[in-house]
């Protein structure tokens, strides 16, 4: 066969069978174009309006960046308990609006039954018997959406918390040599070991950057029966060795019951607390690092959702 004829035949073969599978590429492009991804920020359902507003503010801060992603069409906030809009309410909205995927971003601090069991059970990703019973008792609606759900990790899977606590400790500190650190968190009986490890790493990070080495922790949630005594005990532990205690609430947002009532009452029971305890009833939010974390982890899961469609379409 003449050379030109062989070349022409080769081009016909390539055009028909490769190396570029145009039909497959068109199918992938169509699949990606059909993606309609929603983002759902999930948090505790507090009774505190201040707490709720803090989470809604987080949504408003991250929405502009997230909505620049071609497939991301909506971002919403849901509260797991006590108040609306609930997780089920939001997922029903996404279904009515024709979303193909929903990325669930738990704005919870560290691991807990909420992130590992309750949220997956609410959205139909698993059926944990303990969670199912507890959700029924608390009258929390379960709903399995038509959209594919993707659950991201909670906040402590980055160094965000350590940086947040360092910033807040530094703002309170006057003389690190005479000060000790007290971290007060919600706590969880099931994952007590993980909470203690999380706080220990955060305290070590603060020590490395400030020299504040004395440290104690306490709980203010159901593990402490929502009582201030653990706060008082943790502060007294530090004050037995240091002149001043710096008390930091390790809570995602501000709730008057926790920062003011429980922790505040615990501080008030410490002898000479006005002189020896420094405390600001603040929270992890607002924090630009948390906003960046939400944006980055969402980007990661949007990419995963796209990859899943690309693989399925082949």
C-alpha positions in Angstrom: 0.0 0.0 0.0 1.5 3.5 -0.9 2.7 5.6 2.0 0.1 8.3 1.7 -2.7 5.7 1.6 -1.3 4.0 4.8 -1.2 7.4 6.6 -4.7 8.3 5.5 -5.9 4.8 6.7 -4.2 5.4 10.0 -6.0 8.7 10.5 -9.3 7.1 9.7 -8.6 4.4 12.3 -7.6 6.9 15.0 -10.7 9.0 14.3 -13.0 6.1 14.7 -11.4 4.3 17.7 -8.9 6.6 19.5 -6.7 7.7 21.0 -9.3 10.3 22.1 -12.7 8.7 23.1 -14.8 11.6 22.1 -18.1 9.9 22.9 -16.8 9.0 26.4 -15.6 12.6 26.9 -18.9 14.0 25.8 -20.7 11.6 28.2 -18.4 12.7 31.1 -19.0 16.3 30.3 -22.7 15.8 30.2 -22.6 14.0 33.5 -20.6 16.8 35.1 -22.9 19.4 33.7 -25.8 17.5 35.2 -24.3 17.7 38.7 -26.1 20.0 41.0 -24.3 20.0 44.4 -25.6 21.5 47.6 -23.6 22.3 50.7 -25.2 21.7 54.1 -23.5 23.1 57.2 -24.7 21.1 60.2 -24.4 22.0 63.9 -25.9 21.4 67.3 -29.4 22.8 67.6 -29.0 25.2 70.4 -31.8 27.1 72.0 -29.5 30.2 72.0 -30.2 32.7 69.2 -26.7 34.0 69.6 -25.3 30.5 68.8 -27.6 30.1 65.8 -26.6 33.6 64.5 -22.9 32.6 64.8 -23.5 29.6 62.5 -25.6 31.6 60.1 -22.8 34.2 59.9 -20.3 31.4 59.1 -22.6 30.4 56.2 -22.8 34.0 54.9 -19.0 34.3 55.0 -18.2 31.1 53.1 -21.0 31.2 50.6 -19.4 33.6 48.1 -16.3 31.4 47.7 -18.3 28.1 47.6 -20.8 29.3 45.0 -18.0 30.1 42.5 -17.6 26.3 42.0 -19.5 25.4 38.8 -21.5 22.6 40.2 -22.2 24.1 43.6 -25.6 25.8 43.4 -26.7 26.3 47.0 -25.4 26.4 50.6 -27.6 26.0 53.6 -27.4 25.6 57.4 -29.2 23.0 59.5 -29.6 22.5 63.2 -29.5 18.9 64.4 -31.9 19.3 67.4 -34.2 21.7 69.2 -34.8 24.2 66.4 -35.5 24.5 62.7 -34.5 24.3 60.0 -33.6 20.7 60.8 -31.4 18.4 58.7 -34.5 16.6 57.3 -36.1 20.0 56.4 -33.0 21.1 54.5 -32.6 17.7 52.7 -36.2 17.8 51.6 -35.5 21.3 50.2 -32.5 20.0 48.2 -34.6 17.2 46.8 -37.4 19.5 45.7 -34.8 21.7 44.0 -33.4 18.7 42.1 -29.9 18.4 43.6 -27.9 15.4 42.7 -25.4 15.6 45.6 -25.3 17.2 49.1 -22.1 17.6 51.0 -22.7 17.5 54.7 -20.2 19.6 56.7 -20.5 19.0 60.5 -19.5 22.1 62.4 -18.8 20.0 65.5 -15.7 20.0 67.6 -13.9 16.6 67.5 -15.5 13.2 67.2 -18.7 12.3 68.9 -21.8 10.1 68.4 -23.3 13.1 66.5 -20.8 12.9 63.7 -20.2 9.2 63.7 -23.7 7.9 64.4 -26.5 10.4 64.6 -26.0 12.4 61.5 -25.4 9.3 59.3 -28.5 7.7 60.8 -30.6 10.9 60.2 -29.7 11.0 56.5 -29.9 7.3 55.8 -26.2 6.6 55.5 -26.4 4.0 58.3 -28.9 2.6 60.9 -27.3 2.8 64.3 -29.7 1.2 66.8 -28.7 3.5 69.7 -29.0 6.6 67.5 -32.4 5.5 66.1 -33.7 5.1 69.6 -32.4 8.4 70.8 -33.6 10.3 67.7 -37.0 8.8 68.3 -37.0 10.0 71.9 -35.9 13.5 71.0 -38.4 13.6 68.1 -35.6 14.3 65.5 -36.9 13.4 62.0 -34.9 11.0 59.9 -34.9 11.5 56.1 -33.1 9.7 53.3 -32.7 12.1 50.4 -32.8 11.2 46.7 -29.5 13.2 46.4 -26.3 11.4 47.1 -24.8 12.5 50.5 -21.2 13.0 51.3 -20.1 13.5 54.9 -16.9 15.4 55.7 -14.8 15.1 58.9 -15.4 17.4 61.8 -13.2 20.4 62.7 -10.3 18.9 64.7 -8.9 17.0 61.7 -6.8 20.1 61.0 -4.5 22.3 63.2 -7.2 25.0 63.1 -8.2 24.5 66.8 -4.6 24.8 68.0 -4.2 28.1 66.2 -7.5 29.4 67.4 -6.7 28.6 71.1 -3.3 30.1 70.8 -4.7 33.4 69.5 -7.3 33.6 72.3 -4.8 32.6 75.1 -2.3 35.2 73.8 -5.0 37.9 74.0 -5.6 37.1 77.7 -2.0 36.5 78.8 0.0 39.1 80.7 2.8 37.1 82.3 3.1 33.5 81.0 5.5 32.5 83.8 2.8 32.9 86.5 -0.1 31.6 84.4 -1.8 28.3 83.8 -4.3 27.3 81.2 -7.8 25.9 81.7 -9.8 24.5 78.8 -13.5 24.0 79.3 -15.3 21.9 76.6 -18.6 20.2 76.1 -17.2 16.7 76.5 -18.6 13.3 75.6 -18.7 10.1 77.6 -18.3 7.8 74.6 -15.3 9.6 73.1 -13.7 10.9 76.4 -10.3 9.6 75.3 -10.4 11.5 72.0 -11.5 14.7 73.8 -8.7 14.4 76.3 -6.1 13.8 73.6 -7.4 16.8 71.6 -7.1 19.1 74.5 -3.7 17.7 75.4 -2.4 18.4 72.0 -3.9 21.9 72.0 -2.3 22.7 75.4 1.1 21.4 74.2 0.8 23.7 71.2 0.1 26.7 73.4 3.0 25.8 75.7 5.3 25.6 72.7 4.4 29.1 71.6 3.8 30.9 74.9 5.7 29.0 77.6 2.4 28.4 79.6 3.0 24.9 80.8 0.5 24.3 83.6 -2.8 23.0 82.2 -6.1 21.5 83.3 -9.4 20.8 81.6 -13.1 20.4 82.5 -16.4 19.7 80.9 -19.6 21.8 80.8 -22.0 19.6 78.9 -24.1 16.6 79.7 -21.0 14.6 80.9 -20.8 17.2 83.7 -24.6 17.4 84.1 -24.5 21.0 82.9 -23.1 22.0 86.3 -20.3 24.5 87.0 -18.4 22.3 89.5 -16.0 20.9 86.9 -15.0 24.4 85.8 -14.3 25.3 89.4 -12.3 22.2 90.0 -10.1 22.6 86.9 -9.4 26.3 87.8 -8.4 25.3 91.4 -6.1 22.7 90.0 -4.2 25.3 88.0 -4.3 27.9 90.8 -2.7 25.4 93.2 0.5 25.9 91.2 0.1 29.2 89.4 -0.9 32.7 90.4 -3.4 33.2 87.5 -5.7 30.9 85.5 -6.6 31.7 81.9 -10.0 30.1 81.2 -10.8 29.4 77.5 -14.2 28.0 76.5 -13.6 25.4 73.8 -17.0 25.7 72.2 -17.9 26.3 68.6 -20.2 29.3 69.1 -21.5 31.4 72.0 -24.4 30.1 74.1 -25.4 32.1 77.2 -26.1 28.9 79.1 -22.6 27.6 78.7 -20.2 30.6 78.5 -22.2 32.8 80.9 -24.2 30.5 83.2 -22.2 27.2 83.6 -18.6 28.4 83.1 -19.3 31.9 84.6 -20.8 30.3 87.7 -17.9 28.0 88.0 -15.5 30.9 87.9 -17.5 32.8 90.5 -17.0 29.9 93.0 -13.2 30.2 92.9 -11.8 32.1 95.8 -10.4 35.5 94.8 -11.5 34.9 91.2 -11.7 38.5 90.3 -7.9 38.9 90.8 -6.8 35.4 89.9 -8.9 34.3 86.9 -9.0 35.9 83.5 -11.8 34.9 81.2 -13.5 36.1 78.1 -16.9 34.3 77.3 -16.1 33.9 73.6 -16.0 30.9 71.3 -14.1 29.4 68.4 -16.3 31.3 65.9 -15.8 33.7 64.3 -12.5 32.6 62.9 -11.2 33.0 59.3 -9.3 29.7 59.7 -12.6 27.9 60.3 -14.0 29.6 57.2 -11.0 28.5 55.2 -11.4 24.9 56.5 -15.0 24.8 55.4 -14.1 26.0 52.0 -11.2 23.6 51.6 -12.9 20.5 52.9 -15.9 21.3 50.7 -13.6 21.7 47.6 -12.2 18.3 48.4 -15.6 16.6 48.5 -16.9 18.5 45.5 -13.9 17.0 43.6 -14.7 13.5 45.0 -18.3 13.9 43.8 -17.1 14.8 40.3 -14.6 11.9 40.3 -17.3 9.5 41.3 -19.5 10.6 38.3 -16.6 10.4 35.9 -15.7 6.8 37.0 -19.4 5.7 36.9 -19.9 7.1 33.4 -17.1 5.1 31.9 
